[in-house]
Amino acid sequence: MNRHLDGDIGNVTFVHDEQVHFDEIIEANKALAESLRDDLSRVKLRTADYSFQSSPRLMFQNSQESLGIQAADVIAGFVSRYIYQKLWQPETIDAEHDEAFHLIDRFTRASGVTGINYVAARELLYALGLSPLANSEEVGPL
């Protein structure tokens, strides 16, 4: 998001599903990402940068009160089940599921700033015939 908006993300609000046991971890990681701006030479990513000109807002919302979070949960659940079924129960996959996954994957790879993060081991994506997009560039030791 920061790269897409040229570092000006002060008007952005990230909304995360309210999960009391993870809220502090997410907030700490947001602060850590923002602290990386002082040592940009150590982090080289193709689809992100840590040169923040401003800090975005982070809020947590109960998924029952947010259609956006509910939609994200449905898509993430579909992708997770699809990967499992496609690899271990391929006979249960309908053509519509293949098409839906293909559209999600195409959207995810279109420009590098849209899509979802597949929470799956690289080997599973290779087994599906996908080439995970490398995000890091060669850097020296951290």
LINNORUR-V42926 format. One record per pair of residues at least 24 apart in sequence whose C-alpha atoms are under 8 Angstrom apart, sorted by the first residue. I is the first residue (numbers start at 1). J is the second residue. Records with the same first field share a line. If there is no record, write none. Layout:
I->J  J
//
This chain:
1->48  113
2->48  49  50  51  52
3->47  48  49
4->113
7->51  52  53  54
8->52  53  54
9->52  53  54  55  56
10->53  54  55  56  57
11->56  57
12->56  57
13->56  57  58  59
14->56  57  58  59
15->58  59  60  61
16->58  59  60  61  69
17->60  61  62  63  69
18->60  61  62  63
19->60
23->60
27->58
42->139  140  142
43->139
44->136  137  138  139
45->135  136  137
46->135  136  137
47->112  113  135
76->116
79->118
80->118  119  120
83->124  128
86->128
87->124  127  128
//
